[in-house]
């Protein structure tokens, strides 16, 4: 049950959104036991982000939330892939992205919790 939520300072075209969704769907398998079958994604473009007091360059804040326990090695691989995806699709430099991971043992779906 992963959810990847992104806030980016640039405009996302419909084509870019599809590419991001597709590539994130492939990348989520870098985390053991996770697949696109359960992945939910969210995109918030033209978000007002400031980094180092500046907002003149493209930037992103991305959260990866998932059911289960954390896996630092998998998260490191996922960070590299997310950085690549958002760089190639939206032109955001790696040093202008923050990526946060949250794992939880409690996750609700379909009227009940796992």
Secondary structure, DSSP 8 states (H G I E B T S, - for coil): --EEEEEESS---HHHHHHHHHHHHHHGGGSTT--GGG-EEEEE-S----BTTB-SS--EEEEEEEES---HHHHHHHHHHHHHHHHHHH---GGGEEEEEEEES--EETTEE-
